[in-house]
């Protein structure tokens, strides 16, 4: 059995954890939410790198053998260093899905919703330069969206009011594809779709990242067709937070109630 470690600034990494559990239901998972430093977006890269190293050490201490950096901001700031520092540990990271968006767009206009750090990262610039040369790519930082998701308000009038001006402008510009460039943003997807449907396609990289992690740990990813399997047990997940555990559990109960089962445990990070 593999122990898969996750870390994010908060609960955004659940958008990767949930599909991975479906692909590899018999594995164990450890998830660290760095709520004491959330959100990562406005922080300087050196601080994000330092936090990423600290959280990786925590996950390794608790037995993680594969680590998912379930955060676009941390992936941009720290993934290369983590792979160099821990060569024996496989890491799976996030990146804005510019390539699939460029392949998907019909109008040649793509919008990317990102955190400030991701928007300013060399990684995003390189992706746009490589895959966006023949299209127009618009990058927007929806300040405050991460915080809304963290309190369970990703699908709310507040979120709609925050996103509406940019999304309406993008629609007028011809944007037909929007990239969710932060793992928190899938928890506002229905609001985004309500403001843009039916003309816009949403690209969420989280399921593809989960599939990549499942491949590394030997998860079937839906293979073995035709074989009857017994029902998978409730997932074994250990959650840790550097913030308030009670608040974290309340958010989990709203966003991922299936993870609240007798096999779920909580530790102080």
Buried (B, 14 or more C-beta within 10 A) or exposed (E): EBBBBBBBBBBBBBBBBBBBBBBBBEBBBBBBBBBEBBBBBEBEBEBBBBBBBBBBEBBBEBEBBBBBBBBBBBBBBBBBEBBEEBEEBBBBBBBBBBBBBBEBBEBBBBBBBBBBBBBBBEBBEEBBEEBBEEBBBBBBBBEEBBEBBBBBBBBBEBBBEBBBEBBEEBBEEBBBBBBBBBBBBBBBBBBBBEBBEEEBBBBBBBBBBBBBBBBBBEBBBEEEEEEEEEEEEBBBBBBBBBBEBEEBBEBBEBBBEEBEEEEBEBEEB
